[in-house]
């Protein structure tokens, strides 16, 4: 459920709403509490002032007559208990509860509000002082009134809870509307899913985007681009299979013909010898082609993140390849040389890198005329290691230069080959996140320069 788009969108909606309800609910609670406290304190003060107004002198003594209205102001369905205390500054109690927790304000004209406990019950109380004058005598009369807080708590609930309930109802309504809206608005995306699921595996037409929302179109357009690239890849694979089948069919057909010819002329020793030699050449051609096809398939399937990578010295690999090709170059009367730095360490697949150097160098030797020169060079700077193979052969026609890295493409039919060497090299370089390029030497020099550059990666 955590990966559901509907659930995640609801969370994005619900969490801010919950925070909003919490903040506004807290503010509403504080406002309701302030209002309830204010109403309660005003009632206490009004009652205390009514009682204080009834204090008077009689025969030199202070007396008080508690008016009923002073207590009736606290009438409520919650049945709060009301307590009062009227006492003189000399400690004489005029009326009320003797053990009332009275507090005297600092100024006679300023009331003091406070919380206290009386008879085991929490109360809210107010205390005021009235100064009484009689024949030069001054007395301070402290009037204290307190009440339990059941009515205050009831008022707080009536003020706060309806607002909280309305906010929660609005959140639930918003969630319900969001669920309904998502159900309707996700239908185009579900139709895209159904269109993809109902397709034939080889149906590579782009998906329709006309009915999709603006926000969803980039996703489907990216899928369409992927489908287009996949179509190109499938087409390339089909061409590859067709070309490979054609290339394999030719040597196999020749081999069959030569075998039949040899069986018909078993009694003629020179003819049989010549046929067997041709069979051997055809067989070698077929084996070489098969090996290159397998290497090309391996290079095409290689991925940089999945290669069995290790720290390898490209200069040492190039030296070994030059030694292996020395005999082949000598037979073709090619001067094969090497210009190598002492070490050129990169991170890569040793077997594939060896195949890269071998294919590029062998390709240069094969297409260079007798008496020519081929040079394998490995250089290095702070950022890159560069492999360069230079020859002084006839070069490549301008119309063929853009296709030399395609499988089975041969710029010249005068030389034996499979047309896979540079294609294999390109796939190996790309698998190592490198760059490969082919260019012609500047006149009057002839020949081709193939360069493969690898970024230094010692992680």
C-alpha positions as CSV (number, residue, x, y, z in Angstrom):
1,X,0.0,0.0,0.0
2,X,2.9,2.4,0.6
3,X,3.7,2.3,-3.1
4,X,0.2,3.2,-4.1
5,X,0.0,6.6,-5.8
6,X,-3.5,7.2,-4.4
7,X,-2.3,6.5,-0.9
8,X,0.7,8.7,-1.2
9,X,-1.3,11.6,-2.6
10,X,-3.8,11.2,0.2
11,X,-0.9,11.3,2.7
12,X,0.3,14.5,1.1
13,X,-3.2,15.9,1.6
14,X,-3.9,14.4,5.0
15,X,-0.7,15.4,6.8
16,X,-0.9,19.1,6.1
17,X,-4.6,19.1,6.9
18,X,-3.9,17.2,10.2
19,X,-1.3,19.8,11.1
20,X,-3.7,22.6,10.2
21,X,-6.5,21.1,12.3
22,X,-4.1,20.6,15.2
23,X,-2.9,24.2,15.0
24,X,-6.3,25.8,14.5
25,X,-7.8,23.4,17.1
26,X,-5.2,24.5,19.6
27,X,-5.8,28.2,18.8
28,X,-9.6,27.6,19.2
29,X,-9.1,25.8,22.5
30,X,-7.0,28.7,23.8
31,X,-9.5,31.3,22.7
32,X,-12.4,29.3,24.2
33,X,-10.5,28.9,27.5
34,X,-9.7,32.6,27.6
35,X,-13.4,33.4,27.0
36,X,-14.6,31.0,29.6
37,X,-12.1,32.3,32.2
38,X,-13.0,35.9,31.3
39,X,-16.8,35.2,31.8
40,X,-16.1,33.4,35.1
41,X,-13.8,36.1,36.4
42,X,-16.3,38.9,35.5
43,X,-19.1,37.0,37.3
44,X,-16.9,36.5,40.4
45,X,-15.9,40.2,40.4
46,X,-19.5,41.3,40.0
47,X,-20.6,39.1,42.9
48,X,-17.7,40.4,45.1
49,X,-18.5,44.0,44.3
50,X,-22.2,43.5,45.2
51,X,-21.3,42.0,48.5
52,X,-18.7,44.7,49.2
53,X,-21.4,47.3,48.4
54,X,-23.5,46.0,51.3
55,X,-20.8,46.5,54.0
56,X,-21.7,49.5,56.3
57,X,-21.1,50.9,59.7
58,X,-23.7,50.4,62.4
59,X,-23.2,51.7,66.0
60,X,-19.4,51.8,65.4
61,X,-19.3,48.3,64.0
62,X,-19.0,46.9,60.5
63,X,-21.9,44.8,59.3
64,X,-22.7,43.1,56.0
65,X,-26.0,41.9,54.6
66,X,-25.3,39.4,51.7
67,X,-27.7,40.2,48.9
68,X,-29.3,37.1,47.1
69,X,-28.4,38.5,43.7
70,X,-24.7,38.2,44.6
71,X,-25.1,34.4,44.7
72,X,-27.8,34.0,42.0
73,X,-25.4,35.2,39.3
74,X,-23.7,31.8,39.6
75,X,-26.8,29.8,38.9
76,X,-26.2,27.1,36.2
77,X,-27.3,23.6,35.2
78,X,-24.0,22.3,36.4
79,X,-24.8,23.3,40.1
80,X,-21.5,24.9,41.0
81,X,-20.8,25.5,44.7
82,X,-20.2,29.1,45.7
83,X,-18.1,30.2,48.7
84,X,-17.5,33.7,50.1
85,X,-15.7,35.3,52.9
86,X,-16.0,38.9,54.3
87,X,-13.5,39.8,57.0
88,X,-12.0,43.0,58.5
89,X,-8.3,43.7,58.7
90,X,-8.3,43.0,62.4
91,X,-9.3,39.4,61.7
92,X,-12.9,39.7,62.5
93,X,-15.2,37.6,60.2
94,X,-18.3,39.4,59.1
95,X,-19.8,36.7,56.9
96,X,-19.0,33.5,54.9
97,X,-16.8,30.5,55.3
98,X,-14.2,30.9,58.1
99,X,-11.5,28.8,56.4
100,X,-11.8,30.4,53.0
101,X,-8.3,30.7,51.4
102,X,-8.4,34.5,51.1
103,X,-5.7,36.6,49.5
104,X,-5.5,40.3,49.8
105,X,-4.6,42.5,46.8
106,X,-1.7,44.9,47.0
107,X,-4.1,47.8,46.1
108,X,-7.6,48.3,47.4
109,X,-8.9,49.2,44.0
110,X,-7.4,46.2,42.2
111,X,-9.0,42.8,42.3
112,X,-6.8,39.6,42.5
113,X,-7.8,36.3,40.9
114,X,-6.3,33.0,41.9
115,X,-6.9,29.3,42.1
116,X,-7.2,27.5,45.4
117,X,-8.6,24.4,47.1
118,X,-11.5,24.5,49.6
119,X,-12.9,21.4,51.3
120,X,-10.9,19.3,48.8
121,X,-12.4,21.0,45.8
122,X,-10.5,23.2,43.3
123,X,-12.1,26.7,43.0
124,X,-11.5,29.9,41.2
125,X,-11.6,32.9,43.5
126,X,-11.4,36.7,43.5
127,X,-10.5,39.1,46.3
128,X,-11.2,42.8,46.6
129,X,-10.6,45.3,49.4
130,X,-13.0,48.1,50.4
131,X,-11.9,50.8,52.7
132,X,-14.5,51.9,55.3
133,X,-14.3,55.3,57.1
134,X,-16.2,56.3,60.3
135,X,-15.3,59.2,62.6
136,X,-11.7,59.2,61.5
137,X,-11.4,55.4,61.8
138,X,-10.4,53.5,58.7
139,X,-10.9,49.8,58.2
140,X,-10.0,47.5,55.3
141,X,-12.6,45.0,54.5
142,X,-11.5,42.0,52.3
143,X,-14.3,40.4,50.3
144,X,-13.4,37.0,48.7
145,X,-15.7,35.0,46.4
146,X,-15.0,31.6,44.9
147,X,-16.7,28.9,43.0
148,X,-16.1,25.4,41.6
149,X,-15.5,25.3,37.8
150,X,-18.1,22.9,36.4
151,X,-19.9,25.6,34.6
152,X,-16.7,27.1,33.3
153,X,-15.6,23.7,31.9
154,X,-19.0,23.2,30.4
155,X,-18.7,26.6,28.6
156,X,-15.2,25.7,27.4
157,X,-16.6,22.5,25.8
158,X,-19.5,24.3,24.2
159,X,-17.2,26.9,22.7
160,X,-14.4,24.6,21.5
161,X,-15.8,21.2,20.6
162,X,-18.2,22.3,17.8
163,X,-15.3,24.0,16.0
164,X,-13.1,20.9,16.3
165,X,-15.9,18.7,15.0
166,X,-16.5,21.0,12.0
167,X,-12.8,20.9,11.2
168,X,-12.6,17.1,11.4
169,X,-15.7,16.9,9.2
170,X,-14.1,19.2,6.6
171,X,-10.9,16.9,6.6
172,X,-13.0,13.8,6.1
173,X,-15.0,15.5,3.4
174,X,-11.7,16.6,1.7
175,X,-10.3,13.1,1.9
176,X,-13.5,11.6,0.4
177,X,-13.6,14.1,-2.4
178,X,-9.8,13.5,-3.1
179,X,-10.5,9.8,-3.3
180,X,-13.3,10.3,-5.7
181,X,-11.3,12.8,-7.8
182,X,-8.3,10.5,-8.0
183,X,-10.4,7.6,-9.1
184,X,-11.8,9.6,-12.0
185,X,-8.6,11.4,-12.9
186,X,-6.5,8.3,-12.9
187,X,-8.7,6.5,-15.4
188,X,-6.7,7.8,-18.4
189,X,-3.5,6.3,-16.9
190,X,-5.3,3.0,-16.2
191,X,-6.4,3.0,-19.9
192,X,-2.7,3.4,-20.9
193,X,-1.9,0.4,-18.7
194,X,-4.6,-1.7,-20.3
195,X,-3.4,-0.6,-23.8
196,X,0.1,-1.8,-22.9
197,X,-1.0,-5.0,-21.4
198,X,-3.2,-5.9,-24.4
199,X,-0.4,-5.4,-26.9
200,X,1.5,-8.1,-28.8
201,X,5.1,-8.3,-27.6
202,X,6.4,-7.2,-31.0
203,X,3.9,-4.3,-31.4
204,X,6.1,-1.3,-31.1
205,X,3.8,1.5,-32.1
206,X,3.8,4.6,-29.8
207,X,1.1,5.1,-27.1
208,X,-1.6,7.7,-27.6
209,X,-1.3,10.8,-25.5
210,X,-4.2,12.9,-26.7
211,X,-6.5,12.1,-23.8
212,X,-3.9,12.3,-21.1
213,X,-3.4,15.1,-18.6
214,X,-0.6,17.6,-19.3
215,X,1.4,16.2,-16.3
216,X,1.2,12.6,-17.5
217,X,2.1,13.3,-21.1
218,X,5.9,13.6,-20.5
219,X,5.9,10.1,-19.0
220,X,4.1,8.6,-21.9
221,X,6.2,10.5,-24.4
222,X,9.3,9.2,-22.6
223,X,7.9,5.6,-22.9
224,X,7.2,6.3,-26.6
225,X,10.9,7.4,-27.1
226,X,11.9,4.2,-25.3
227,X,9.7,2.2,-27.7
228,X,11.2,4.0,-30.7
229,X,14.8,3.1,-29.5
230,X,13.6,-0.4,-28.8
231,X,12.3,-0.6,-32.3
232,X,15.6,0.5,-33.7
233,X,17.4,-2.1,-31.6
234,X,15.1,-4.8,-32.7
235,X,15.6,-3.8,-36.3
236,X,19.4,-3.8,-35.8
237,X,19.2,-7.3,-34.2
238,X,17.1,-8.6,-37.1
239,X,19.7,-7.2,-39.6
240,X,22.4,-8.7,-37.5
241,X,20.8,-12.2,-37.5
242,X,20.2,-12.0,-41.2
243,X,23.7,-10.9,-42.0
244,X,25.2,-13.5,-39.7
245,X,23.1,-16.2,-41.3
246,X,24.3,-15.0,-44.7
247,X,27.9,-14.9,-43.6
248,X,27.8,-18.3,-42.1
249,X,25.9,-19.8,-45.0
250,X,28.7,-19.0,-47.5
251,X,31.6,-20.8,-45.9
252,X,29.4,-23.8,-45.0
253,X,28.2,-24.1,-48.6
254,X,31.8,-23.9,-49.8
255,X,32.8,-26.5,-47.3
256,X,30.1,-28.8,-48.5
257,X,31.0,-28.4,-52.1
258,X,34.7,-29.0,-51.4
259,X,33.9,-32.1,-49.5
260,X,31.9,-33.5,-52.4
261,X,34.7,-32.6,-54.8
262,X,37.2,-34.4,-52.6
263,X,35.1,-37.5,-52.4
264,X,34.8,-37.6,-56.2
265,X,38.6,-37.3,-56.7
266,X,40.0,-39.4,-54.1
267,X,42.3,-41.2,-56.6
268,X,44.0,-37.9,-57.7
269,X,46.4,-36.9,-55.0
270,X,47.1,-33.3,-56.0
271,X,43.5,-32.5,-56.5
272,X,42.6,-34.0,-53.1
273,X,45.3,-32.1,-51.4
274,X,44.2,-28.8,-53.0
275,X,40.6,-29.5,-52.0
276,X,41.5,-30.3,-48.4
277,X,43.6,-27.1,-48.2
278,X,40.6,-25.1,-49.4
279,X,38.5,-26.9,-46.8
280,X,40.9,-25.9,-44.2
281,X,40.8,-22.3,-45.2
282,X,37.0,-22.3,-45.2
283,X,36.9,-23.9,-41.9
284,X,39.3,-21.4,-40.4
285,X,37.2,-18.6,-41.9
286,X,34.1,-20.1,-40.3
287,X,35.7,-20.6,-37.0
288,X,37.1,-17.0,-37.0
289,X,33.7,-15.6,-37.9
290,X,32.0,-17.6,-35.2
291,X,34.5,-16.4,-32.6
292,X,34.0,-12.8,-33.7
293,X,30.2,-13.2,-33.6
294,X,30.4,-14.5,-30.1
295,X,32.8,-11.7,-29.0
296,X,30.5,-9.1,-30.6
297,X,27.5,-10.5,-28.8
298,X,29.5,-10.4,-25.5
299,X,30.6,-6.8,-26.1
300,X,27.0,-5.7,-27.0
301,X,25.6,-7.3,-23.9
302,X,28.4,-5.9,-21.6
303,X,27.4,-3.2,-19.1
304,X,29.8,-1.0,-17.2
305,X,28.1,-1.6,-13.9
306,X,28.1,-5.4,-14.4
307,X,31.6,-6.0,-15.8
308,X,34.0,-8.1,-13.8
309,X,36.2,-5.1,-13.5
310,X,39.7,-4.9,-12.2
311,X,42.7,-2.6,-12.3
312,X,44.5,-3.4,-15.6
313,X,47.5,-1.9,-17.5
314,X,46.4,-1.1,-21.0
315,X,50.1,-0.6,-22.0
316,X,50.9,-4.1,-20.9
317,X,47.9,-5.5,-22.8
318,X,48.9,-3.7,-25.9
319,X,52.5,-5.0,-25.7
320,X,51.1,-8.6,-25.4
321,X,48.8,-8.1,-28.4
322,X,51.7,-6.7,-30.6
323,X,53.8,-9.7,-29.8
324,X,50.9,-12.0,-30.7
325,X,50.3,-10.2,-34.0
326,X,54.0,-10.0,-34.9
327,X,54.0,-13.2,-36.9
328,X,50.8,-12.2,-38.8
329,X,52.3,-8.9,-39.7
330,X,55.5,-10.4,-40.8
331,X,53.7,-12.8,-43.2
332,X,51.9,-9.8,-44.7
333,X,55.2,-7.8,-44.9
334,X,53.9,-5.2,-42.5
335,X,56.2,-3.3,-40.1
336,X,54.3,-3.5,-36.8
337,X,55.6,-1.2,-34.1
338,X,54.6,0.0,-30.6
339,X,54.9,3.3,-28.8
340,X,53.9,2.6,-25.2
341,X,54.1,4.5,-21.9
342,X,55.6,2.6,-19.0
343,X,52.1,2.0,-17.5
344,X,48.6,3.1,-18.2
345,X,46.3,1.8,-15.5
346,X,42.5,1.8,-15.9
347,X,39.6,0.0,-14.4
348,X,38.1,-2.5,-16.9
349,X,37.6,-6.0,-18.2
350,X,41.0,-7.4,-19.2
351,X,39.8,-10.0,-21.7
352,X,37.5,-7.4,-23.5
353,X,40.3,-4.8,-23.6
354,X,42.7,-7.3,-25.0
355,X,40.1,-8.1,-27.7
356,X,39.7,-4.4,-28.4
357,X,43.5,-3.9,-29.1
358,X,43.7,-7.1,-31.1
359,X,40.8,-6.3,-33.4
360,X,41.8,-2.7,-34.1
361,X,45.5,-3.7,-34.7
362,X,44.5,-6.8,-36.8
363,X,42.1,-4.7,-38.8
364,X,44.9,-2.2,-39.6
365,X,47.3,-5.0,-40.6
366,X,44.8,-6.7,-42.8
367,X,43.9,-3.6,-44.8
368,X,47.4,-2.2,-45.1
369,X,49.3,-3.0,-48.3
370,X,52.6,-5.1,-48.1
371,X,55.5,-2.9,-47.1
372,X,53.3,-0.7,-45.0
373,X,53.5,0.4,-41.4
374,X,51.2,-0.1,-38.4
375,X,51.9,1.6,-35.0
376,X,50.1,0.8,-31.8
377,X,50.4,3.7,-29.3
378,X,49.2,3.9,-25.7
379,X,49.5,7.4,-24.0
380,X,48.3,8.8,-20.8
381,X,47.5,12.2,-19.1
382,X,45.9,13.2,-15.9
383,X,42.4,12.4,-17.0
384,X,42.5,9.9,-19.8
385,X,44.3,6.8,-21.2
386,X,44.4,6.8,-25.0
387,X,44.9,3.9,-27.4
388,X,45.9,4.9,-30.9
389,X,46.4,2.6,-33.9
390,X,47.9,4.3,-37.0
391,X,48.5,2.7,-40.4
392,X,49.6,4.0,-43.8
393,X,47.2,2.0,-45.9
394,X,44.9,3.2,-48.6
395,X,42.4,4.7,-46.2
396,X,38.6,4.5,-46.3
397,X,36.4,6.0,-49.1
398,X,34.4,9.0,-47.9
399,X,31.1,7.4,-48.6
400,X,32.0,4.4,-46.3
401,X,33.4,6.3,-43.3
402,X,30.1,6.7,-41.6
403,X,29.4,2.9,-41.6
404,X,32.8,1.4,-40.7
405,X,31.6,0.7,-37.1
406,X,28.5,-1.3,-38.4
407,X,28.7,-5.1,-38.0
408,X,29.6,-7.0,-41.3
409,X,30.4,-3.8,-43.2
410,X,33.6,-3.9,-45.2
411,X,35.0,-0.9,-46.9
412,X,36.9,-3.1,-49.3
413,X,36.1,-6.5,-50.7
414,X,39.7,-7.1,-51.9
415,X,40.8,-8.3,-48.4
416,X,39.6,-11.3,-46.4
417,X,37.7,-10.3,-43.3
418,X,34.4,-10.5,-41.5
419,X,33.6,-6.8,-41.1
420,X,33.3,-7.2,-37.4
421,X,36.6,-5.9,-36.0
422,X,35.7,-2.2,-35.6
423,X,32.1,-3.1,-34.6
424,X,33.5,-5.2,-31.7
425,X,35.9,-2.4,-30.8
426,X,33.1,0.1,-30.6
427,X,31.0,-2.0,-28.3
428,X,33.9,-2.7,-26.0
429,X,34.8,1.0,-25.7
430,X,31.2,2.0,-25.0
431,X,30.9,-0.8,-22.4
432,X,33.8,0.9,-20.6
433,X,32.3,4.4,-21.0
434,X,35.0,5.4,-23.3
435,X,35.1,7.2,-26.7
436,X,36.2,5.8,-30.0
437,X,36.8,7.7,-33.2
438,X,38.3,7.1,-36.7
439,X,40.0,9.8,-38.8
440,X,42.3,10.0,-41.8
441,X,45.8,11.2,-41.7
442,X,46.6,14.6,-43.0
443,X,48.0,14.7,-46.7
444,X,50.4,13.9,-48.0
445,X,50.4,11.0,-45.6
446,X,47.9,8.2,-46.2
447,X,46.1,5.8,-43.8
448,X,43.7,5.8,-40.9
449,X,44.0,6.6,-37.2
450,X,41.7,4.8,-34.8
451,X,41.6,6.4,-31.3
452,X,40.0,4.9,-28.2
453,X,40.0,7.1,-25.1
454,X,39.2,5.9,-21.5
455,X,38.7,8.1,-18.6
456,X,40.9,7.3,-15.6
457,X,38.8,5.5,-13.0
458,X,40.7,4.0,-10.0
459,X,37.7,3.7,-7.7
